[in-house]
């Protein structure tokens, strides 16, 4: 009976592994629609503990909940970016004229208690905005609260 249970466990572990590998190989980049561009969140290095996250704080006048990326139109020029690093946070406003049919990414540099945030071309890695510097503040116990009212200017 123990041998049969081991075979069944091995089978299900192998099946689980194949499903995970198969799903990871199917991940595709979302297509761009004509006259839009895509702005991706900062991709933190893969570690056991996620210590930082930089993404849009507002999307279409609402608090952003999706952390990966957004398809935007050329009218979007002002962005409120939410940066969280360990137990610290910053809100940074960035103005950018981004070109349709391109992919962009938020990026950052942290030094002591400040963070620099900029937007770069995802393919070339070239910055397309100047870096904006903000002081990292200690995160409140209830987290960083951004309201819909804060997002009104960021349509």
N, CA, C and O atoms as a GROMACS GRO file, in nm:
protein
  620
    1UNK      N    1   0.081  -0.120   0.000
    1UNK     CA    2   0.000   0.000   0.000
    1UNK      C    3   0.086   0.127   0.000
    1UNK      O    4   0.052   0.224  -0.068
    2UNK      N    5   0.195   0.126   0.075
    2UNK     CA    6   0.283   0.242   0.080
    2UNK      C    7   0.344   0.272  -0.057
    2UNK      O    8   0.358   0.389  -0.094
    3UNK      N    9   0.379   0.167  -0.131
    3UNK     CA   10   0.437   0.186  -0.264
    3UNK      C   11   0.336   0.250  -0.358
    3UNK      O   12   0.370   0.339  -0.436
    4UNK      N   13   0.210   0.206  -0.351
    4UNK     CA   14   0.104   0.263  -0.434
    4UNK      C   15   0.081   0.409  -0.399
    4UNK      O   16   0.063   0.492  -0.488
    5UNK      N   17   0.080   0.442  -0.270
    5UNK     CA   18   0.062   0.581  -0.227
    5UNK      C   19   0.176   0.669  -0.276
    5UNK      O   20   0.153   0.783  -0.317
    6UNK      N   21   0.297   0.618  -0.273
    6UNK     CA   22   0.414   0.694  -0.322
    6UNK      C   23   0.401   0.720  -0.472
    6UNK      O   24   0.433   0.829  -0.519
    7UNK      N   25   0.354   0.620  -0.547
    7UNK     CA   26   0.336   0.637  -0.691
    7UNK      C   27   0.228   0.741  -0.721
    7UNK      O   28   0.244   0.823  -0.811
    8UNK      N   29   0.121   0.736  -0.645
    8UNK     CA   30   0.012   0.833  -0.665
    8UNK      C   31   0.061   0.974  -0.632
    8UNK      O   32   0.034   1.068  -0.707
    9UNK      N   33   0.134   0.989  -0.521
    9UNK     CA   34   0.189   1.120  -0.485
    9UNK      C   35   0.284   1.170  -0.593
    9UNK      O   36   0.278   1.287  -0.632
   10UNK      N   37   0.371   1.082  -0.642
   10UNK     CA   38   0.466   1.120  -0.747
   10UNK      C   39   0.392   1.164  -0.873
   10UNK      O   40   0.430   1.261  -0.937
   11UNK      N   41   0.287   1.091  -0.908
   11UNK     CA   42   0.209   1.125  -1.026
   11UNK      C   43   0.150   1.266  -1.013
   11UNK      O   44   0.162   1.348  -1.104
   12UNK      N   45   0.084   1.293  -0.899
   12UNK     CA   46   0.020   1.423  -0.881
   12UNK      C   47   0.122   1.536  -0.871
   12UNK      O   48   0.096   1.646  -0.919
   13UNK      N   49   0.236   1.511  -0.809
   13UNK     CA   50   0.341   1.613  -0.805
   13UNK      C   51   0.394   1.641  -0.946
   13UNK      O   52   0.418   1.757  -0.981
   14UNK      N   53   0.413   1.537  -1.026
   14UNK     CA   54   0.458   1.555  -1.164
   14UNK      C   55   0.353   1.631  -1.245
   14UNK      O   56   0.388   1.721  -1.321
   15UNK      N   57   0.227   1.594  -1.229
   15UNK     CA   58   0.119   1.662  -1.299
   15UNK      C   59   0.114   1.810  -1.260
   15UNK      O   60   0.100   1.897  -1.347
   16UNK      N   61   0.126   1.838  -1.132
   16UNK     CA   62   0.128   1.977  -1.085
   16UNK      C   63   0.244   2.054  -1.146
   16UNK      O   64   0.227   2.168  -1.190
   17UNK      N   65   0.361   1.993  -1.149
   17UNK     CA   66   0.479   2.056  -1.209
   17UNK      C   67   0.458   2.088  -1.356
   17UNK      O   68   0.494   2.197  -1.402
   18UNK      N   69   0.401   1.993  -1.432
   18UNK     CA   70   0.374   2.015  -1.574
   18UNK      C   71   0.275   2.129  -1.595
   18UNK      O   72   0.291   2.210  -1.687
   19UNK      N   73   0.173   2.136  -1.510
   19UNK     CA   74   0.073   2.244  -1.522
   19UNK      C   75   0.139   2.378  -1.497
   19UNK      O   76   0.114   2.474  -1.571
   20UNK      N   77   0.222   2.388  -1.394
   20UNK     CA   78   0.290   2.514  -1.362
   20UNK      C   79   0.382   2.555  -1.476
   20UNK      O   80   0.379   2.670  -1.519
   21UNK      N   81   0.463   2.464  -1.525
   21UNK     CA   82   0.555   2.495  -1.636
   21UNK      C   83   0.475   2.535  -1.759
   21UNK      O   84   0.511   2.631  -1.827
   22UNK      N   85   0.368   2.463  -1.788
   22UNK     CA   86   0.285   2.495  -1.905
   22UNK      C   87   0.222   2.632  -1.895
   22UNK      O   88   0.218   2.706  -1.994
   23UNK      N   89   0.171   2.666  -1.777
   23UNK     CA   90   0.108   2.797  -1.759
   23UNK      C   91   0.210   2.909  -1.772
   23UNK      O   92   0.181   3.013  -1.832
   24UNK      N   93   0.329   2.889  -1.716
   24UNK     CA   94   0.432   2.993  -1.727
   24UNK      C   95   0.476   3.014  -1.870
   24UNK      O   96   0.509   3.126  -1.908
   25UNK      N   97   0.476   2.909  -1.951
   25UNK     CA   98   0.519   2.924  -2.090
   25UNK      C   99   0.412   2.990  -2.175
   25UNK      O  100   0.440   3.037  -2.285
   26UNK      N  101   0.287   2.995  -2.124
   26UNK     CA  102   0.178   3.055  -2.200
   26UNK      C  103   0.161   3.205  -2.173
   26UNK      O  104   0.079   3.270  -2.237
   27UNK      N  105   0.238   3.260  -2.078
   27UNK     CA  106   0.224   3.402  -2.047
   27UNK      C  107   0.265   3.483  -2.169
   27UNK      O  108   0.376   3.469  -2.220
   28UNK      N  109   0.175   3.567  -2.215
   28UNK     CA  110   0.201   3.650  -2.332
   28UNK      C  111   0.185   3.796  -2.294
   28UNK      O  112   0.108   3.831  -2.205
   29UNK      N  113   0.260   3.880  -2.363
   29UNK     CA  114   0.245   4.023  -2.343
   29UNK      C  115   0.115   4.067  -2.406
   29UNK      O  116   0.085   4.028  -2.519
   30UNK      N  117   0.036   4.150  -2.336
   30UNK     CA  118  -0.089   4.199  -2.395
   30UNK      C  119  -0.060   4.280  -2.521
   30UNK      O  120   0.038   4.355  -2.528
   31UNK      N  121  -0.147   4.264  -2.618
   31UNK     CA  122  -0.131   4.338  -2.744
   31UNK      C  123  -0.162   4.485  -2.722
   31UNK      O  124  -0.243   4.522  -2.638
   32UNK      N  125  -0.096   4.568  -2.800
   32UNK     CA  126  -0.126   4.711  -2.800
   32UNK      C  127  -0.233   4.739  -2.902
   32UNK      O  128  -0.229   4.687  -3.014
   33UNK      N  129  -0.330   4.821  -2.865
   33UNK     CA  130  -0.427   4.868  -2.962
   33UNK      C  131  -0.369   4.990  -3.031
   33UNK      O  132  -0.284   5.059  -2.975
   34UNK      N  133  -0.415   5.017  -3.153
   34UNK     CA  134  -0.368   5.135  -3.224
   34UNK      C  135  -0.391   5.260  -3.139
   34UNK      O  136  -0.492   5.272  -3.070
   35UNK      N  137  -0.296   5.350  -3.146
   35UNK     CA  138  -0.303   5.480  -3.077
   35UNK      C  139  -0.308   5.467  -2.925
   35UNK      O  140  -0.358   5.557  -2.858
   36UNK      N  141  -0.256   5.359  -2.870
   36UNK     CA  142  -0.242   5.347  -2.724
   36UNK      C  143  -0.098   5.305  -2.694
   36UNK      O  144  -0.024   5.263  -2.784
   37UNK      N  145  -0.059   5.318  -2.570
   37UNK     CA  146   0.070   5.266  -2.525
   37UNK      C  147   0.046   5.190  -2.396
   37UNK      O  148  -0.061   5.201  -2.336
   38UNK      N  149   0.144   5.115  -2.353
   38UNK     CA  150   0.131   5.035  -2.232
   38UNK      C  151   0.235   5.081  -2.131
   38UNK      O  152   0.353   5.096  -2.164
   39UNK      N  153   0.190   5.103  -2.008
   39UNK     CA  154   0.279   5.141  -1.899
   39UNK      C  155   0.280   5.029  -1.797
   39UNK      O  156   0.178   5.000  -1.735
   40UNK      N  157   0.395   4.966  -1.780
   40UNK     CA  158   0.410   4.852  -1.688
   40UNK      C  159   0.463   4.901  -1.553
   40UNK      O  160   0.534   5.001  -1.545
   41UNK      N  161   0.426   4.829  -1.449
   41UNK     CA  162   0.479   4.858  -1.316
   41UNK      C  163   0.625   4.817  -1.309
   41UNK      O  164   0.675   4.743  -1.394
   42UNK      N  165   0.693   4.866  -1.207
   42UNK     CA  166   0.831   4.826  -1.182
   42UNK      C  167   0.836   4.678  -1.148
   42UNK      O  168   0.755   4.630  -1.069
   43UNK      N  169   0.929   4.608  -1.209
   43UNK     CA  170   0.945   4.465  -1.182
   43UNK      C  171   1.060   4.446  -1.083
   43UNK      O  172   1.177   4.458  -1.118
   44UNK      N  173   1.024   4.416  -0.959
   44UNK     CA  174   1.125   4.395  -0.855
   44UNK      C  175   1.200   4.265  -0.882
   44UNK      O  176   1.141   4.171  -0.936
   45UNK      N  177   1.328   4.258  -0.845
   45UNK     CA  178   1.400   4.131  -0.858
   45UNK      C  179   1.329   4.023  -0.778
   45UNK      O  180   1.273   4.049  -0.672
   46UNK      N  181   1.331   3.902  -0.829
   46UNK     CA  182   1.262   3.791  -0.764
   46UNK      C  183   1.344   3.747  -0.642
   46UNK      O  184   1.458   3.704  -0.653
   47UNK      N  185   1.281   3.760  -0.525
   47UNK     CA  186   1.343   3.716  -0.400
   47UNK      C  187   1.236   3.648  -0.317
   47UNK      O  188   1.118   3.645  -0.355
   48UNK      N  189   1.276   3.592  -0.204
   48UNK     CA  190   1.180   3.527  -0.116
   48UNK      C  191   1.080   3.626  -0.058
   48UNK      O  192   0.963   3.594  -0.039
   49UNK      N  193   1.128   3.749  -0.031
   49UNK     CA  194   1.043   3.851   0.029
   49UNK      C  195   1.032   3.967  -0.068
   49UNK      O  196   1.133   4.020  -0.115
   50UNK      N  197   0.910   4.008  -0.098
   50UNK     CA  198   0.889   4.121  -0.188
   50UNK      C  199   0.904   4.248  -0.105
   50UNK      O  200   0.821   4.277  -0.018
   51UNK      N  201   1.010   4.325  -0.131
   51UNK     CA  202   1.036   4.442  -0.048
   51UNK      C  203   0.996   4.573  -0.115
   51UNK      O  204   0.990   4.676  -0.048
   52UNK      N  205   0.968   4.571  -0.245
   52UNK     CA  206   0.928   4.696  -0.306
   52UNK      C  207   0.829   4.675  -0.419
   52UNK      O  208   0.824   4.570  -0.483
   53UNK      N  209   0.750   4.780  -0.441
   53UNK     CA  210   0.647   4.777  -0.544
   53UNK      C  211   0.624   4.920  -0.590
   53UNK      O  212   0.594   5.007  -0.508
   54UNK      N  213   0.639   4.945  -0.718
   54UNK     CA  214   0.617   5.078  -0.774
   54UNK      C  215   0.517   5.062  -0.888
   54UNK      O  216   0.543   4.991  -0.985
   55UNK      N  217   0.401   5.128  -0.875
   55UNK     CA  218   0.297   5.116  -0.976
   55UNK      C  219   0.212   5.242  -0.975
   55UNK      O  220   0.226   5.327  -0.888
   56UNK      N  221   0.121   5.253  -1.073
   56UNK     CA  222   0.031   5.367  -1.076
   56UNK      C  223  -0.059   5.364  -0.953
   56UNK      O  224  -0.110   5.259  -0.914
   57UNK      N  225  -0.078   5.481  -0.893
   57UNK     CA  226  -0.169   5.492  -0.779
   57UNK      C  227  -0.312   5.513  -0.827
   57UNK      O  228  -0.408   5.474  -0.760
   58UNK      N  229  -0.326   5.576  -0.944
   58UNK     CA  230  -0.458   5.607  -0.999
   58UNK      C  231  -0.466   5.564  -1.144
   58UNK      O  232  -0.369   5.573  -1.219
   59UNK      N  233  -0.583   5.517  -1.184
   59UNK     CA  234  -0.608   5.477  -1.322
   59UNK      C  235  -0.750   5.517  -1.358
   59UNK      O  236  -0.846   5.473  -1.293
   60UNK      N  237  -0.764   5.599  -1.460
   60UNK     CA  238  -0.894   5.648  -1.507
   60UNK      C  239  -0.975   5.712  -1.395
   60UNK      O  240  -1.095   5.689  -1.382
   61UNK      N  241  -0.907   5.794  -1.313
   61UNK     CA  242  -0.974   5.868  -1.208
   61UNK      C  243  -1.011   5.787  -1.085
   61UNK      O  244  -1.078   5.838  -0.996
   62UNK      N  245  -0.968   5.661  -1.078
   62UNK     CA  246  -0.997   5.575  -0.962
   62UNK      C  247  -0.866   5.523  -0.904
   62UNK      O  248  -0.761   5.528  -0.968
   63UNK      N  249  -0.875   5.475  -0.781
   63UNK     CA  250  -0.758   5.415  -0.718
   63UNK      C  251  -0.723   5.288  -0.795
   63UNK      O  252  -0.810   5.204  -0.818
   64UNK      N  253  -0.598   5.275  -0.835
   64UNK     CA  254  -0.554   5.160  -0.914
   64UNK      C  255  -0.542   5.038  -0.823
   64UNK      O  256  -0.490   5.046  -0.712
   65UNK      N  257  -0.592   4.926  -0.873
   65UNK     CA  258  -0.581   4.801  -0.796
   65UNK      C  259  -0.497   4.698  -0.870
   65UNK      O  260  -0.438   4.611  -0.806
   66UNK      N  261  -0.489   4.706  -1.000
   66UNK     CA  262  -0.410   4.613  -1.079
   66UNK      C  263  -0.264   4.657  -1.075
   66UNK      O  264  -0.236   4.774  -1.099
   67UNK      N  265  -0.173   4.569  -1.044
   67UNK     CA  266  -0.034   4.608  -1.022
   67UNK      C  267   0.060   4.582  -1.139
   67UNK      O  268   0.178   4.614  -1.129
   68UNK      N  269   0.012   4.525  -1.248
   68UNK     CA  270   0.104   4.488  -1.355
   68UNK      C  271   0.124   4.596  -1.460
   68UNK      O  272   0.235   4.647  -1.476
   69UNK      N  273   0.020   4.631  -1.532
   69UNK     CA  274   0.038   4.729  -1.637
   69UNK      C  275  -0.096   4.782  -1.685
   69UNK      O  276  -0.201   4.725  -1.656
   70UNK      N  277  -0.090   4.893  -1.759
   70UNK     CA  278  -0.211   4.961  -1.805
   70UNK      C  279  -0.197   5.000  -1.950
   70UNK      O  280  -0.090   5.043  -1.994
   71UNK      N  281  -0.305   4.985  -2.025
   71UNK     CA  282  -0.312   5.034  -2.162
   71UNK      C  283  -0.368   5.175  -2.154
   71UNK      O  284  -0.478   5.195  -2.101
   72UNK      N  285  -0.296   5.272  -2.205
   72UNK     CA  286  -0.334   5.412  -2.192
   72UNK      C  287  -0.338   5.482  -2.326
   72UNK      O  288  -0.276   5.437  -2.423
   73UNK      N  289  -0.411   5.592  -2.332
   73UNK     CA  290  -0.419   5.671  -2.454
   73UNK      C  291  -0.324   5.790  -2.443
   73UNK      O  292  -0.281   5.825  -2.334
   74UNK      N  293  -0.292   5.853  -2.556
   74UNK     CA  294  -0.197   5.966  -2.554
   74UNK      C  295  -0.242   6.083  -2.467
   74UNK      O  296  -0.161   6.167  -2.429
   75UNK      N  297  -0.371   6.090  -2.435
   75UNK     CA  298  -0.420   6.199  -2.350
   75UNK      C  299  -0.366   6.188  -2.208
   75UNK      O  300  -0.358   6.288  -2.137
   76UNK      N  301  -0.328   6.067  -2.165
   76UNK     CA  302  -0.273   6.047  -2.031
   76UNK      C  303  -0.132   6.105  -2.027
   76UNK      O  304  -0.040   6.051  -2.088
   77UNK      N  305  -0.117   6.214  -1.954
   77UNK     CA  306   0.014   6.280  -1.944
   77UNK      C  307   0.062   6.294  -1.800
   77UNK      O  308   0.182   6.305  -1.775
   78UNK      N  309  -0.032   6.295  -1.705
   78UNK     CA  310   0.004   6.311  -1.564
   78UNK      C  311  -0.022   6.180  -1.491
   78UNK      O  312  -0.130   6.121  -1.503
   79UNK      N  313   0.075   6.135  -1.415
   79UNK     CA  314   0.065   6.008  -1.345
   79UNK      C  315   0.098   6.026  -1.198
   79UNK      O  316   0.194   6.096  -1.164
   80UNK      N  317   0.020   5.965  -1.112
   80UNK     CA  318   0.052   5.958  -0.971
   80UNK      C  319   0.103   5.817  -0.945
   80UNK      O  320   0.031   5.719  -0.965
   81UNK      N  321   0.227   5.808  -0.902
   81UNK     CA  322   0.293   5.679  -0.884
   81UNK      C  323   0.305   5.649  -0.735
   81UNK      O  324   0.348   5.733  -0.656
   82UNK      N  325   0.267   5.528  -0.699
   82UNK     CA  326   0.273   5.481  -0.562
   82UNK      C  327   0.398   5.394  -0.547
   82UNK      O  328   0.411   5.292  -0.615
   83UNK      N  329   0.489   5.434  -0.460
   83UNK     CA  330   0.611   5.356  -0.436
   83UNK      C  331   0.609   5.305  -0.293
   83UNK      O  332   0.589   5.382  -0.199
   84UNK      N  333   0.630   5.176  -0.277
   84UNK     CA  334   0.641   5.118  -0.144
   84UNK      C  335   0.772   5.040  -0.138
   84UNK      O  336   0.799   4.955  -0.223
   85UNK      N  337   0.852   5.071  -0.036
   85UNK     CA  338   0.980   5.004  -0.018
   85UNK      C  339   0.993   4.968   0.130
   85UNK      O  340   0.997   5.056   0.217
   86UNK      N  341   0.999   4.839   0.157
   86UNK     CA  342   0.997   4.788   0.294
   86UNK      C  343   0.876   4.847   0.367
   86UNK      O  344   0.763   4.821   0.326
   87UNK      N  345   0.897   4.924   0.474
   87UNK     CA  346   0.785   4.985   0.547
   87UNK      C  347   0.772   5.134   0.518
   87UNK      O  348   0.720   5.210   0.599
   88UNK      N  349   0.821   5.175   0.401
   88UNK     CA  350   0.818   5.316   0.365
   88UNK      C  351   0.740   5.334   0.236
   88UNK      O  352   0.723   5.239   0.159
   89UNK      N  353   0.694   5.455   0.212
   89UNK     CA  354   0.617   5.482   0.092
   89UNK      C  355   0.644   5.624   0.041
   89UNK      O  356   0.698   5.708   0.113
   90UNK      N  357   0.606   5.646  -0.081
   90UNK     CA  358   0.612   5.780  -0.140
   90UNK      C  359   0.510   5.787  -0.251
   90UNK      O  360   0.485   5.688  -0.320
   91UNK      N  361   0.451   5.903  -0.269
   91UNK     CA  362   0.366   5.930  -0.385
   91UNK      C  363   0.440   6.032  -0.470
   91UNK      O  364   0.482   6.137  -0.422
   92UNK      N  365   0.456   5.999  -0.597
   92UNK     CA  366   0.533   6.085  -0.688
   92UNK      C  367   0.448   6.116  -0.810
   92UNK      O  368   0.389   6.027  -0.870
   93UNK      N  369   0.442   6.244  -0.846
   93UNK     CA  370   0.370   6.286  -0.966
   93UNK      C  371   0.470   6.300  -1.080
   93UNK      O  372   0.571   6.368  -1.068
   94UNK      N  373   0.440   6.234  -1.190
   94UNK     CA  374   0.528   6.238  -1.308
   94UNK      C  375   0.447   6.286  -1.428
   94UNK      O  376   0.337   6.238  -1.453
   95UNK      N  377   0.504   6.380  -1.502
   95UNK     CA  378   0.443   6.425  -1.626
   95UNK      C  379   0.524   6.367  -1.741
   95UNK      O  380   0.647   6.374  -1.741
   96UNK      N  381   0.454   6.310  -1.840
   96UNK     CA  382   0.524   6.249  -1.953
   96UNK      C  383   0.438   6.255  -2.078
   96UNK      O  384   0.317   6.235  -2.072
   97UNK      N  385   0.500   6.282  -2.190
   97UNK     CA  386   0.435   6.271  -2.320
   97UNK      C  387   0.484   6.141  -2.382
   97UNK      O  388   0.593   6.135  -2.439
   98UNK      N  389   0.403   6.037  -2.370
   98UNK     CA  390   0.444   5.906  -2.418
   98UNK      C  391   0.381   5.879  -2.554
   98UNK      O  392   0.267   5.918  -2.580
   99UNK      N  393   0.456   5.813  -2.640
   99UNK     CA  394   0.416   5.791  -2.778
   99UNK      C  395   0.333   5.664  -2.792
   99UNK      O  396   0.367   5.560  -2.736
  100UNK      N  397   0.223   5.673  -2.868
  100UNK     CA  398   0.142   5.552  -2.889
  100UNK      C  399   0.222   5.440  -2.956
  100UNK      O  400   0.326   5.464  -3.017
  101UNK      N  401   0.171   5.319  -2.942
  101UNK     CA  402   0.230   5.198  -3.001
  101UNK      C  403   0.367   5.165  -2.942
  101UNK      O  404   0.450   5.104  -3.009
  102UNK      N  405   0.390   5.205  -2.818
  102UNK     CA  406   0.514   5.174  -2.748
  102UNK      C  407   0.482   5.117  -2.611
  102UNK      O  408   0.371   5.133  -2.560
  103UNK      N  409   0.581   5.052  -2.553
  103UNK     CA  410   0.570   4.997  -2.417
  103UNK      C  411   0.669   5.071  -2.328
  103UNK      O  412   0.785   5.091  -2.363
  104UNK      N  413   0.619   5.110  -2.211
  104UNK     CA  414   0.701   5.182  -2.114
  104UNK      C  415   0.694   5.109  -1.981
  104UNK      O  416   0.606   5.026  -1.958
  105UNK      N  417   0.789   5.143  -1.894
  105UNK     CA  418   0.796   5.078  -1.762
  105UNK      C  419   0.838   5.182  -1.659
  105UNK      O  420   0.921   5.268  -1.686
  106UNK      N  421   0.779   5.172  -1.540
  106UNK     CA  422   0.825   5.252  -1.428
  106UNK      C  423   0.954   5.190  -1.375
  106UNK      O  424   0.968   5.068  -1.372
  107UNK      N  425   1.046   5.275  -1.335
  107UNK     CA  426   1.170   5.225  -1.275
  107UNK      C  427   1.205   5.314  -1.158
  107UNK      O  428   1.149   5.422  -1.141
  108UNK      N  429   1.299   5.268  -1.078
  108UNK     CA  430   1.333   5.342  -0.956
  108UNK      C  431   1.477   5.318  -0.913
  108UNK      O  432   1.542   5.222  -0.953
  109UNK      N  433   1.523   5.411  -0.830
  109UNK     CA  434   1.653   5.398  -0.765
  109UNK      C  435   1.634   5.448  -0.622
  109UNK      O  436   1.575   5.553  -0.600
  110UNK      N  437   1.684   5.373  -0.526
  110UNK     CA  438   1.666   5.409  -0.385
  110UNK      C  439   1.804   5.433  -0.323
  110UNK      O  440   1.896   5.354  -0.338
  111UNK      N  441   1.813   5.546  -0.253
  111UNK     CA  442   1.936   5.576  -0.180
  111UNK      C  443   1.899   5.634  -0.045
  111UNK      O  444   1.837   5.740  -0.036
  112UNK      N  445   1.937   5.564   0.059
  112UNK     CA  446   1.904   5.600   0.198
  112UNK      C  447   1.754   5.621   0.213
  112UNK      O  448   1.678   5.525   0.204
  113UNK      N  449   1.709   5.745   0.236
  113UNK     CA  450   1.567   5.768   0.260
  113UNK      C  451   1.498   5.841   0.145
  113UNK      O  452   1.393   5.903   0.164
  114UNK      N  453   1.556   5.833   0.026
  114UNK     CA  454   1.494   5.894  -0.092
  114UNK      C  455   1.478   5.792  -0.204
  114UNK      O  456   1.550   5.692  -0.211
  115UNK      N  457   1.382   5.820  -0.291
  115UNK     CA  458   1.358   5.734  -0.406
  115UNK      C  459   1.350   5.822  -0.529
  115UNK      O  460   1.285   5.927  -0.527
  116UNK      N  461   1.414   5.780  -0.636
  116UNK     CA  462   1.402   5.843  -0.768
  116UNK      C  463   1.316   5.752  -0.853
  116UNK      O  464   1.340   5.631  -0.860
  117UNK      N  465   1.215   5.809  -0.918
  117UNK     CA  466   1.125   5.732  -1.004
  117UNK      C  467   1.122   5.796  -1.141
  117UNK      O  468   1.116   5.919  -1.153
  118UNK      N  469   1.127   5.712  -1.246
  118UNK     CA  470   1.120   5.762  -1.382
  118UNK      C  471   1.048   5.660  -1.470
  118UNK      O  472   1.023   5.547  -1.428
  119UNK      N  473   1.016   5.702  -1.591
  119UNK     CA  474   0.955   5.613  -1.690
  119UNK      C  475   1.058   5.588  -1.797
  119UNK      O  476   1.125   5.681  -1.842
  120UNK      N  477   1.072   5.462  -1.839
  120UNK     CA  478   1.168   5.427  -1.943
  120UNK      C  479   1.100   5.343  -2.050
  120UNK      O  480   0.996   5.281  -2.028
  121UNK      N  481   1.162   5.341  -2.167
  121UNK     CA  482   1.115   5.256  -2.275
  121UNK      C  483   1.142   5.111  -2.234
  121UNK      O  484   1.255   5.077  -2.199
  122UNK      N  485   1.039   5.027  -2.239
  122UNK     CA  486   1.055   4.889  -2.191
  122UNK      C  487   1.152   4.809  -2.278
  122UNK      O  488   1.222   4.721  -2.227
  123UNK      N  489   1.156   4.837  -2.407
  123UNK     CA  490   1.241   4.761  -2.498
  123UNK      C  491   1.387   4.804  -2.487
  123UNK      O  492   1.476   4.720  -2.475
  124UNK      N  493   1.412   4.935  -2.491
  124UNK     CA  494   1.550   4.985  -2.492
  124UNK      C  495   1.606   5.011  -2.354
  124UNK      O  496   1.728   5.012  -2.336
  125UNK      N  497   1.518   5.032  -2.255
  125UNK     CA  498   1.564   5.066  -2.121
  125UNK      C  499   1.604   5.212  -2.107
  125UNK      O  500   1.652   5.254  -2.002
  126UNK      N  501   1.586   5.291  -2.213
  126UNK     CA  502   1.622   5.433  -2.210
  126UNK      C  503   1.516   5.513  -2.134
  126UNK      O  504   1.397   5.497  -2.160
  127UNK      N  505   1.558   5.600  -2.041
  127UNK     CA  506   1.461   5.685  -1.972
  127UNK      C  507   1.394   5.782  -2.070
  127UNK      O  508   1.460   5.836  -2.159
  128UNK      N  509   1.263   5.802  -2.053
  128UNK     CA  510   1.190   5.897  -2.138
  128UNK      C  511   1.138   6.015  -2.054
  128UNK      O  512   1.078   6.108  -2.108
  129UNK      N  513   1.162   6.011  -1.923
  129UNK     CA  514   1.131   6.124  -1.835
  129UNK      C  515   1.250   6.145  -1.743
  129UNK      O  516   1.332   6.056  -1.723
  130UNK      N  517   1.258   6.266  -1.688
  130UNK     CA  518   1.358   6.292  -1.585
  130UNK      C  519   1.312   6.223  -1.457
  130UNK      O  520   1.193   6.207  -1.432
  131UNK      N  521   1.408   6.182  -1.377
  131UNK     CA  522   1.376   6.117  -1.250
  131UNK      C  523   1.319   6.219  -1.153
  131UNK      O  524   1.369   6.331  -1.142
  132UNK      N  525   1.213   6.179  -1.084
  132UNK     CA  526   1.154   6.263  -0.979
  132UNK      C  527   1.196   6.202  -0.846
  132UNK      O  528   1.182   6.082  -0.824
  133UNK      N  529   1.246   6.288  -0.756
  133UNK     CA  530   1.295   6.242  -0.626
  133UNK      C  531   1.192   6.272  -0.519
  133UNK      O  532   1.134   6.380  -0.515
  134UNK      N  533   1.170   6.175  -0.431
  134UNK     CA  534   1.077   6.192  -0.319
  134UNK      C  535   1.138   6.131  -0.194
  134UNK      O  536   1.218   6.038  -0.200
  135UNK      N  537   1.098   6.187  -0.081
  135UNK     CA  538   1.141   6.135   0.048
  135UNK      C  539   1.053   6.015   0.084
  135UNK      O  540   0.930   6.023   0.075
  136UNK      N  541   1.116   5.906   0.123
  136UNK     CA  542   1.040   5.788   0.168
  136UNK      C  543   0.992   5.813   0.310
  136UNK      O  544   1.072   5.844   0.398
  137UNK      N  545   0.860   5.800   0.331
  137UNK     CA  546   0.800   5.822   0.462
  137UNK      C  547   0.763   5.688   0.523
  137UNK      O  548   0.738   5.591   0.452
  138UNK      N  549   0.760   5.684   0.656
  138UNK     CA  550   0.724   5.560   0.723
  138UNK      C  551   0.578   5.530   0.697
  138UNK      O  552   0.492   5.617   0.711
  139UNK      N  553   0.550   5.406   0.660
  139UNK     CA  554   0.414   5.365   0.626
  139UNK      C  555   0.327   5.361   0.752
  139UNK      O  556   0.367   5.305   0.854
  140UNK      N  557   0.209   5.420   0.743
  140UNK     CA  558   0.114   5.415   0.854
  140UNK      C  559   0.068   5.271   0.875
  140UNK      O  560   0.073   5.191   0.782
  141UNK      N  561   0.024   5.237   0.997
  141UNK     CA  562  -0.021   5.100   1.024
  141UNK      C  563  -0.134   5.055   0.932
  141UNK      O  564  -0.144   4.937   0.898
  142UNK      N  565  -0.221   5.148   0.891
  142UNK     CA  566  -0.332   5.110   0.803
  142UNK      C  567  -0.293   5.114   0.656
  142UNK      O  568  -0.378   5.099   0.568
  143UNK      N  569  -0.166   5.135   0.629
  143UNK     CA  570  -0.119   5.137   0.490
  143UNK      C  571  -0.132   5.274   0.427
  143UNK      O  572  -0.168   5.372   0.493
  144UNK      N  573  -0.104   5.279   0.301
  144UNK     CA  574  -0.110   5.404   0.227
  144UNK      C  575  -0.251   5.418   0.170
  144UNK      O  576  -0.289   5.348   0.077
  145UNK      N  577  -0.327   5.510   0.227
  145UNK     CA  578  -0.464   5.530   0.183
  145UNK      C  579  -0.468   5.635   0.072
  145UNK      O  580  -0.428   5.750   0.093
  146UNK      N  581  -0.515   5.596  -0.044
  146UNK     CA  582  -0.535   5.688  -0.154
  146UNK      C  583  -0.684   5.685  -0.183
  146UNK      O  584  -0.742   5.578  -0.201
  147UNK      N  585  -0.745   5.801  -0.187
  147UNK     CA  586  -0.889   5.805  -0.209
  147UNK      C  587  -0.918   5.840  -0.355
  147UNK      O  588  -0.830   5.884  -0.429
  148UNK      N  589  -1.043   5.819  -0.393
  148UNK     CA  590  -1.087   5.853  -0.529
  148UNK      C  591  -1.070   6.004  -0.553
  148UNK      O  592  -1.040   6.046  -0.664
  149UNK      N  593  -1.089   6.083  -0.448
  149UNK     CA  594  -1.071   6.228  -0.458
  149UNK      C  595  -0.926   6.262  -0.497
  149UNK      O  596  -0.903   6.354  -0.574
  150UNK      N  597  -0.830   6.187  -0.442
  150UNK     CA  598  -0.688   6.210  -0.476
  150UNK      C  599  -0.662   6.181  -0.623
  150UNK      O  600  -0.568   6.234  -0.682
  151UNK      N  601  -0.745   6.096  -0.683
  151UNK     CA  602  -0.722   6.051  -0.821
  151UNK      C  603  -0.793   6.138  -0.925
  151UNK      O  604  -0.774   6.117  -1.044
  152UNK      N  605  -0.874   6.234  -0.884
  152UNK     CA  606  -0.951   6.315  -0.980
  152UNK      C  607  -0.863   6.376  -1.089
  152UNK      O  608  -0.902   6.369  -1.206
  153UNK      N  609  -0.748   6.435  -1.058
  153UNK     CA  610  -0.670   6.498  -1.166
  153UNK      C  611  -0.604   6.398  -1.260
  153UNK      O  612  -0.554   6.437  -1.366
  154UNK      N  613  -0.602   6.270  -1.225
  154UNK     CA  614  -0.531   6.170  -1.304
  154UNK      C  615  -0.630   6.084  -1.382
  154UNK      O  616  -0.645   5.966  -1.354
  155UNK      N  617  -0.695   6.146  -1.478
  155UNK     CA  618  -0.795   6.076  -1.558
  155UNK      C  619  -0.720   5.986  -1.650
  155UNK      O  620  -0.780   5.914  -1.730
   0.00000   0.00000   0.00000
